[in-house]
Amino acid sequence: MLRLSVPSEGPLRAVASELAGHVAAFLDKALDGAAVSAALENVAAEVAPPGNAADIEFEFRQANGELLIRAQCGSRRSEVVCPLAA
């Protein structure tokens, strides 16, 4: 498991998206890192709408042949699941 906390806005937010692409490529070369980064951005937008100054906590977990990315900001949570090659 990998955890990362970044501000919901500003230049450090991009670190989470880039990291998601690298984690995906590390776990499964066939995964589209750009698609995983976009999926992370979607869940981040669900938990931290624009103008929110809080941090977003991301959790990356590999389990049951999937990459699970969870995002949490305050009491809001969302997740995305990316299947890994067998």
MMTF fields as JSON, N, C-alpha, C and O atoms, coordinates in Angstrom:
{
  "mmtfVersion": "1.0.0",
  "mmtfProducer": "UNKNOWN",
  "numBonds": 343,
  "numAtoms": 344,
  "numGroups": 86,
  "numChains": 1,
  "numModels": 1,
  "chainsPerModel": [1],
  "groupsPerChain": [86],
  "chainIdList": ["A"],
  "bondAtomList": [4, 2, 8, 6, 12, 10, 16, 14, 20, 18, 24, 22, 28, 26, 32, 30, 36, 34, 40, 38, 44, 42, 48, 46, 52, 50, 56, 54, 60, 58, 64, 62, 68, 66, 72, 70, 76, 74, 80, 78, 84, 82, 88, 86, 92, 90, 96, 94, 100, 98, 104, 102, 108, 106, 112, 110, 116, 114, 120, 118, 124, 122, 128, 126, 132, 130, 136, 134, 140, 138, 144, 142, 148, 146, 152, 150, 156, 154, 160, 158, 164, 162, 168, 166, 172, 170, 176, 174, 180, 178, 184, 182, 188, 186, 192, 190, 196, 194, 200, 198, 204, 202, 208, 206, 212, 210, 216, 214, 220, 218, 224, 222, 228, 226, 232, 230, 236, 234, 240, 238, 244, 242, 248, 246, 252, 250, 256, 254, 260, 258, 264, 262, 268, 266, 272, 270, 276, 274, 280, 278, 284, 282, 288, 286, 292, 290, 296, 294, 300, 298, 304, 302, 308, 306, 312, 310, 316, 314, 320, 318, 324, 322, 328, 326, 332, 330, 336, 334, 340, 338],
  "bondOrderList": [1, 1, 1, 1, 1, 1, 1, 1, 1, 1, 1, 1, 1, 1, 1, 1, 1, 1, 1, 1, 1, 1, 1, 1, 1, 1, 1, 1, 1, 1, 1, 1, 1, 1, 1, 1, 1, 1, 1, 1, 1, 1, 1, 1, 1, 1, 1, 1, 1, 1, 1, 1, 1, 1, 1, 1, 1, 1, 1, 1, 1, 1, 1, 1, 1, 1, 1, 1, 1, 1, 1, 1, 1, 1, 1, 1, 1, 1, 1, 1, 1, 1, 1, 1, 1],
  "groupList": [{"groupName": "MET", "atomNameList": ["N", "CA", "C", "O"], "elementList": ["N", "C", "C", "O"], "formalChargeList": [0, 0, 0, 0], "bondAtomList": [1, 0, 2, 1, 3, 2], "bondOrderList": [1, 1, 2], "singleLetterCode": "M", "chemCompType": "L-PEPTIDE LINKING"}, {"groupName": "LEU", "atomNameList": ["N", "CA", "C", "O"], "elementList": ["N", "C", "C", "O"], "formalChargeList": [0, 0, 0, 0], "bondAtomList": [1, 0, 2, 1, 3, 2], "bondOrderList": [1, 1, 2], "singleLetterCode": "L", "chemCompType": "L-PEPTIDE LINKING"}, {"groupName": "ARG", "atomNameList": ["N", "CA", "C", "O"], "elementList": ["N", "C", "C", "O"], "formalChargeList": [0, 0, 0, 0], "bondAtomList": [1, 0, 2, 1, 3, 2], "bondOrderList": [1, 1, 2], "singleLetterCode": "R", "chemCompType": "L-PEPTIDE LINKING"}, {"groupName": "SER", "atomNameList": ["N", "CA", "C", "O"], "elementList": ["N", "C", "C", "O"], "formalChargeList": [0, 0, 0, 0], "bondAtomList": [1, 0, 2, 1, 3, 2], "bondOrderList": [1, 1, 2], "singleLetterCode": "S", "chemCompType": "L-PEPTIDE LINKING"}, {"groupName": "VAL", "atomNameList": ["N", "CA", "C", "O"], "elementList": ["N", "C", "C", "O"], "formalChargeList": [0, 0, 0, 0], "bondAtomList": [1, 0, 2, 1, 3, 2], "bondOrderList": [1, 1, 2], "singleLetterCode": "V", "chemCompType": "L-PEPTIDE LINKING"}, {"groupName": "PRO", "atomNameList": ["N", "CA", "C", "O"], "elementList": ["N", "C", "C", "O"], "formalChargeList": [0, 0, 0, 0], "bondAtomList": [1, 0, 2, 1, 3, 2], "bondOrderList": [1, 1, 2], "singleLetterCode": "P", "chemCompType": "L-PEPTIDE LINKING"}, {"groupName": "GLU", "atomNameList": ["N", "CA", "C", "O"], "elementList": ["N", "C", "C", "O"], "formalChargeList": [0, 0, 0, 0], "bondAtomList": [1, 0, 2, 1, 3, 2], "bondOrderList": [1, 1, 2], "singleLetterCode": "E", "chemCompType": "L-PEPTIDE LINKING"}, {"groupName": "GLY", "atomNameList": ["N", "CA", "C", "O"], "elementList": ["N", "C", "C", "O"], "formalChargeList": [0, 0, 0, 0], "bondAtomList": [1, 0, 2, 1, 3, 2], "bondOrderList": [1, 1, 2], "singleLetterCode": "G", "chemCompType": "PEPTIDE LINKING"}, {"groupName": "ALA", "atomNameList": ["N", "CA", "C", "O"], "elementList": ["N", "C", "C", "O"], "formalChargeList": [0, 0, 0, 0], "bondAtomList": [1, 0, 2, 1, 3, 2], "bondOrderList": [1, 1, 2], "singleLetterCode": "A", "chemCompType": "L-PEPTIDE LINKING"}, {"groupName": "HIS", "atomNameList": ["N", "CA", "C", "O"], "elementList": ["N", "C", "C", "O"], "formalChargeList": [0, 0, 0, 0], "bondAtomList": [1, 0, 2, 1, 3, 2], "bondOrderList": [1, 1, 2], "singleLetterCode": "H", "chemCompType": "L-PEPTIDE LINKING"}, {"groupName": "PHE", "atomNameList": ["N", "CA", "C", "O"], "elementList": ["N", "C", "C", "O"], "formalChargeList": [0, 0, 0, 0], "bondAtomList": [1, 0, 2, 1, 3, 2], "bondOrderList": [1, 1, 2], "singleLetterCode": "F", "chemCompType": "L-PEPTIDE LINKING"}, {"groupName": "ASP", "atomNameList": ["N", "CA", "C", "O"], "elementList": ["N", "C", "C", "O"], "formalChargeList": [0, 0, 0, 0], "bondAtomList": [1, 0, 2, 1, 3, 2], "bondOrderList": [1, 1, 2], "singleLetterCode": "D", "chemCompType": "L-PEPTIDE LINKING"}, {"groupName": "LYS", "atomNameList": ["N", "CA", "C", "O"], "elementList": ["N", "C", "C", "O"], "formalChargeList": [0, 0, 0, 0], "bondAtomList": [1, 0, 2, 1, 3, 2], "bondOrderList": [1, 1, 2], "singleLetterCode": "K", "chemCompType": "L-PEPTIDE LINKING"}, {"groupName": "ASN", "atomNameList": ["N", "CA", "C", "O"], "elementList": ["N", "C", "C", "O"], "formalChargeList": [0, 0, 0, 0], "bondAtomList": [1, 0, 2, 1, 3, 2], "bondOrderList": [1, 1, 2], "singleLetterCode": "N", "chemCompType": "L-PEPTIDE LINKING"}, {"groupName": "ILE", "atomNameList": ["N", "CA", "C", "O"], "elementList": ["N", "C", "C", "O"], "formalChargeList": [0, 0, 0, 0], "bondAtomList": [1, 0, 2, 1, 3, 2], "bondOrderList": [1, 1, 2], "singleLetterCode": "I", "chemCompType": "L-PEPTIDE LINKING"}, {"groupName": "GLN", "atomNameList": ["N", "CA", "C", "O"], "elementList": ["N", "C", "C", "O"], "formalChargeList": [0, 0, 0, 0], "bondAtomList": [1, 0, 2, 1, 3, 2], "bondOrderList": [1, 1, 2], "singleLetterCode": "Q", "chemCompType": "L-PEPTIDE LINKING"}, {"groupName": "CYS", "atomNameList": ["N", "CA", "C", "O"], "elementList": ["N", "C", "C", "O"], "formalChargeList": [0, 0, 0, 0], "bondAtomList": [1, 0, 2, 1, 3, 2], "bondOrderList": [1, 1, 2], "singleLetterCode": "C", "chemCompType": "L-PEPTIDE LINKING"}],
  "groupTypeList": [0, 1, 2, 1, 3, 4, 5, 3, 6, 7, 5, 1, 2, 8, 4, 8, 3, 6, 1, 8, 7, 9, 4, 8, 8, 10, 1, 11, 12, 8, 1, 11, 7, 8, 8, 4, 3, 8, 8, 1, 6, 13, 4, 8, 8, 6, 4, 8, 5, 5, 7, 13, 8, 8, 11, 14, 6, 10, 6, 10, 2, 15, 8, 13, 7, 6, 1, 1, 14, 2, 8, 15, 16, 7, 3, 2, 2, 3, 6, 4, 4, 16, 5, 1, 8, 8],
  "groupIdList": [1, 2, 3, 4, 5, 6, 7, 8, 9, 10, 11, 12, 13, 14, 15, 16, 17, 18, 19, 20, 21, 22, 23, 24, 25, 26, 27, 28, 29, 30, 31, 32, 33, 34, 35, 36, 37, 38, 39, 40, 41, 42, 43, 44, 45, 46, 47, 48, 49, 50, 51, 52, 53, 54, 55, 56, 57, 58, 59, 60, 61, 62, 63, 64, 65, 66, 67, 68, 69, 70, 71, 72, 73, 74, 75, 76, 77, 78, 79, 80, 81, 82, 83, 84, 85, 86],
  "secStructList": [7, 3, 3, 3, 3, 3, 3, 1, 1, 1, 6, 6, 2, 2, 2, 2, 2, 2, 2, 2, 2, 2, 2, 2, 2, 2, 2, 7, 6, 6, 1, 7, 2, 2, 2, 2, 2, 2, 2, 2, 2, 2, 2, 2, 2, 2, 2, 1, 7, 6, 6, 7, 7, 1, 3, 3, 3, 3, 3, 3, 3, 3, 3, 6, 6, 3, 3, 3, 3, 3, 3, 3, 3, 6, 6, 3, 3, 3, 3, 3, 3, 3, 3, 7, 7, 7],
  "xCoordList": [0.846, 0.0, 0.898, 1.954, 0.448, 1.151, 0.151, -0.957, 0.539, -0.325, 0.382, 1.599, -0.419, 0.097, -0.939, -2.135, -0.482, -1.363, -0.832, 0.339, -1.694, -1.308, -2.401, -3.56, -2.033, -3.058, -4.052, -3.674, -5.301, -6.318, -6.145, -6.676, -5.415, -5.132, -3.665, -3.033, -3.139, -1.76, -0.861, -1.311, 0.417, 1.344, 1.605, 1.889, 1.516, 1.771, 0.662, 0.877, -0.497, -1.615, -1.23, -1.654, -0.437, -0.034, 0.831, 0.905, 1.481, 2.316, 1.483, 1.935, 0.28, -0.578, -0.942, -0.917, -1.278, -1.634, -0.451, -0.593, 0.712, 1.899, 2.271, 2.642, 2.171, 2.48, 1.531, 1.959, 0.268, -0.703, -0.298, -0.393, 0.15, 0.606, 1.825, 1.928, 2.749, 3.949, 3.62, 4.169, 2.739, 2.324, 1.668, 1.952, 0.802, 0.132, 1.149, 1.057, 2.11, 3.127, 4.007, 4.417, 4.303, 5.112, 4.394, 5.008, 3.087, 2.325, 1.939, 1.839, 1.722, 1.246, 1.631, 1.044, 2.609, 3.094, 1.992, 2.07, 0.973, -0.104, -1.118, -1.903, -1.107, -2.046, -1.67, -0.49, -2.663, -2.465, -2.295, -3.267, -1.067, -0.782, -1.566, -1.991, -1.762, -2.525, -3.986, -4.597, -4.54, -5.928, -6.061, -7.047, -5.064, -5.092, -4.945, -5.626, -4.079, -3.936, -5.243, -5.631, -5.915, -7.208, -8.259, -9.077, -8.236, -9.18, -8.933, -9.88, -7.659, -7.336, -7.869, -8.418, -7.718, -8.23, -9.75, -10.289, -10.435, -11.897, -12.309, -13.208, -11.652, -12.023, -11.598, -12.274, -10.489, -10.061, -11.088, -11.391, -11.621, -12.633, -13.919, -14.629, -14.219, -15.419, -15.283, -16.257, -14.085, -13.912, -13.487, -13.7, -12.893, -12.416, -12.768, -11.953, -13.972, -14.365, -13.463, -12.82, -13.4, -12.565, -12.867, -14.015, -11.805, -11.966, -11.788, -11.793, -11.632, -11.429, -9.947, -9.09, -9.638, -8.243, -7.671, -6.516, -8.435, -7.974, -7.069, -7.021, -6.358, -5.53, -6.379, -7.416, -5.927, -6.535, -5.567, -4.373, -6.085, -5.278, -5.596, -6.754, -4.557, -4.709, -4.1, -3.079, -4.744, -4.224, -4.212, -5.234, -3.06, -2.899, -2.708, -1.844, -3.519, -3.434, -3.615, -4.491, -2.783, -2.91, -3.532, -3.016, -4.654, -5.328, -6.212, -6.86, -6.23, -7.126, -7.022, -8.034, -5.804, -5.606, -6.078, -6.361, -6.166, -6.634, -5.76, -5.16, -5.709, -5.125, -6.295, -7.117, -6.366, -7.425, -6.824, -5.817, -7.446, -7.018, -8.183, -9.266, -7.934, -8.952, -8.52, -7.337, -9.481, -9.231, -10.16, -11.33, -9.619, -10.428, -10.023, -8.841, -11.032, -10.825, -11.908, -13.086, -11.501, -12.491, -13.339, -12.801, -14.645, -15.542, -15.933, -16.669, -15.45, -15.787, -14.774, -13.567, -15.281, -14.432, -14.905, -16.092, -13.959, -14.269, -13.135, -12.042, -13.387, -12.343, -12.524, -13.607, -11.436, -11.442, -10.677, -9.697, -11.133, -10.493, -10.012, -10.764, -8.744, -8.157, -7.717, -6.849, -8.299, -7.894, -6.458, -6.023, -5.728, -4.358, -4.344, -5.223, -3.352, -3.232, -2.954, -2.309, -3.444, -3.28, -1.889, -1.603],
  "yCoordList": [-1.166, 0.0, 1.239, 1.271, 2.235, 3.507, 4.603, 4.615, 5.527, 6.658, 7.957, 8.089, 8.902, 10.205, 11.259, 11.063, 12.362, 13.475, 14.715, 15.064, 15.383, 16.598, 17.652, 17.317, 18.925, 19.969, 19.752, 19.289, 20.083, 19.863, 20.801, 20.535, 21.887, 22.807, 23.22, 23.166, 23.624, 24.087, 23.094, 22.032, 23.449, 22.649, 21.241, 20.332, 21.046, 19.702, 18.706, 17.495, 19.197, 18.315, 17.446, 16.293, 17.979, 17.229, 16.025, 15.069, 16.062, 14.936, 13.663, 12.59, 13.775, 12.603, 11.981, 10.759, 12.804, 12.289, 11.595, 10.515, 12.222, 11.632, 10.327, 9.346, 10.325, 9.119, 7.983, 6.833, 8.284, 7.252, 6.565, 5.343, 7.346, 6.775, 5.88, 4.829, 6.298, 5.496, 4.211, 3.151, 4.301, 3.109, 2.113, 0.917, 2.601, 1.724, 1.021, -0.188, 1.768, 1.182, 0.194, -0.816, 0.46, -0.441, -1.772, -2.837, -1.701, -2.912, -3.699, -4.925, -2.986, -3.649, -2.791, -1.735, -3.248, -2.48, -2.238, -1.289, -3.088, -2.951, -1.872, -1.431, -1.445, -0.412, 0.926, 1.251, 1.68, 3.013, 4.002, 4.372, 4.423, 5.337, 6.631, 7.173, 7.132, 8.37, 8.175, 9.073, 7.012, 6.724, 6.606, 7.059, 5.996, 5.872, 7.256, 7.554, 8.095, 9.466, 10.24, 10.984, 10.064, 10.734, 10.215, 10.986, 8.915, 8.335, 8.916, 9.201, 9.092, 9.694, 11.12, 11.531, 11.87, 13.242, 13.269, 14.168, 12.284, 12.229, 12.009, 12.686, 11.056, 10.816, 11.989, 12.304, 12.637, 13.81, 14.933, 15.612, 15.129, 16.17, 15.869, 16.786, 14.582, 14.207, 14.539, 14.938, 14.376, 14.584, 16.002, 16.44, 16.723, 18.083, 19.009, 19.222, 19.562, 20.486, 21.72, 22.024, 22.439, 23.64, 24.619, 24.792, 25.254, 26.211, 25.593, 26.304, 24.282, 23.591, 23.686, 23.351, 24.13, 24.328, 23.144, 23.199, 22.095, 20.956, 20.036, 20.13, 19.155, 18.149, 16.973, 16.663, 16.335, 15.082, 13.962, 14.044, 12.934, 11.759, 10.668, 10.297, 10.166, 9.083, 7.822, 7.861, 6.709, 5.408, 4.52, 4.352, 3.959, 3.042, 1.646, 1.435, 0.692, -0.66, -1.669, -1.519, -2.684, -3.784, -4.963, -5.416, -5.465, -6.607, -7.291, -6.637, -8.598, -9.398, -9.031, -8.956, -8.803, -8.506, -7.13, -6.905, -6.201, -4.853, -3.816, -4.087, -2.645, -1.481, -0.645, -0.185, -0.452, 0.345, 1.675, 1.713, 2.758, 4.095, 4.74, 4.932, 5.069, 5.74, 7.177, 7.462, 8.07, 9.488, 9.919, 9.54, 10.719, 11.238, 12.671, 13.01, 13.497, 14.886, 15.216, 15.32, 15.378, 15.573, 14.321, 13.223, 14.465, 13.315, 12.729, 11.745, 13.321, 12.838, 11.796, 11.98, 10.684, 9.595, 9.134, 9.194, 8.674, 8.08, 7.142, 7.25, 6.228, 5.295, 4.87, 4.974, 4.391, 3.862, 2.548, 2.398, 1.604, 0.291, 0.092, 0.283, -0.296, -0.558, -2.023, -2.422, -2.826, -4.238, -4.362, -3.624, -5.294, -5.588, -6.859, -7.711, -6.98, -8.188, -9.387, -9.263, -10.52, -11.733, -12.262, -13.272],
  "zCoordList": [0.0, 0.0, 0.0, 0.633, -0.72, -0.81, -0.49, -1.027, 0.385, 0.733, 0.387, 0.513, -0.049, -0.446, -0.083, -0.296, 0.459, 0.783, 0.087, 0.237, -0.678, -1.403, -1.248, -1.0, -1.396, -1.368, -2.516, -3.593, -2.281, -3.318, -4.505, -5.583, -4.324, -5.42, -5.369, -4.314, -6.495, -6.559, -7.275, -7.707, -7.398, -8.205, -7.666, -8.446, -6.362, -5.825, -6.159, -6.098, -6.505, -6.87, -8.064, -8.146, -8.986, -10.171, -9.821, -10.594, -8.673, -8.246, -8.133, -8.532, -7.597, -7.425, -8.768, -8.914, -9.74, -11.066, -11.726, -12.299, -11.641, -12.248, -11.536, -12.181, -10.228, -9.463, -9.834, -9.938, -10.033, -10.411, -11.709, -11.827, -12.672, -13.942, -13.76, -14.393, -12.894, -12.639, -11.878, -12.18, -10.906, -10.158, -11.111, -11.053, -11.977, -12.941, -13.835, -14.049, -14.355, -15.233, -14.485, -15.057, -13.229, -12.425, -12.2, -12.272, -11.927, -11.635, -12.88, -12.841, -13.989, -15.207, -16.405, -16.64, -17.147, -18.307, -19.341, -20.121, -19.35, -20.328, -19.935, -20.774, -18.674, -18.24, -18.873, -19.004, -19.255, -19.812, -18.661, -18.003, -18.423, -17.322, -17.414, -16.394, -18.625, -18.8, -18.396, -17.817, -18.699, -18.319, -16.8, -16.219, -16.165, -14.701, -14.067, -13.087, -14.603, -14.106, -14.247, -13.346, -15.371, -15.585, -14.602, -14.099, -14.33, -13.372, -11.98, -11.246, -11.619, -10.329, -10.271, -9.249, -11.336, -11.368, -11.193, -10.547, -11.77, -11.626, -10.177, -9.679, -9.486, -8.089, -7.211, -6.231, -7.55, -6.789, -6.916, -5.935, -8.113, -8.325, -7.565, -7.152, -7.38, -6.627, -5.146, -4.506, -4.6, -3.161, -2.801, -1.67, -3.742, -3.46, -4.61, -5.508, -4.593, -5.657, -5.683, -4.678, -6.808, -6.903, -5.771, -5.363, -5.277, -4.194, -2.817, -1.812, -2.764, -1.499, -1.131, -1.949, 0.063, 0.462, 1.249, 1.671, 1.452, 2.251, 1.441, 0.214, 2.12, 1.458, 0.991, 1.578, -0.06, -0.522, -0.159, -0.444, 0.461, 0.782, -0.23, -0.422, -0.869, -1.842, -1.261, -0.574, -1.549, -1.151, -2.381, -3.047, -2.678, -3.803, -3.221, -2.369, -3.684, -3.156, -4.286, -5.138, -4.276, -5.239, -4.513, -3.491, -5.049, -4.434, -5.461, -6.278, -5.409, -6.25, -7.732, -8.428, -8.208, -9.615, -10.039, -11.216, -9.084, -9.39, -8.68, -7.64, -9.264, -8.613, -8.119, -8.911, -6.821, -6.214, -5.785, -5.078, -6.217, -5.818, -5.074, -5.627, -3.814, -3.003, -2.779, -2.595, -2.795, -2.521, -1.397, -1.36, -0.483, 0.617, 0.91, 0.959, 1.102, 1.486, 2.504, 2.161, 3.757, 4.812, 4.934, 5.075, 4.883, 4.998, 3.639, 3.582, 2.551, 1.208, 0.76, 0.922, 0.186, -0.301, -1.665, -1.985, -2.456, -3.752, -4.101, -3.546, -5.012, -5.422, -6.864, -7.44, -7.424, -8.785, -8.762, -8.033, -9.564, -9.652, -11.085, -12.04, -11.217, -12.528, -12.567, -11.79, -13.455, -13.545, -14.026, -14.91, -13.442, -13.845, -14.687, -14.554, -15.545, -16.368, -15.462, -14.421, -15.871, -15.049, -15.072, -14.431]
}
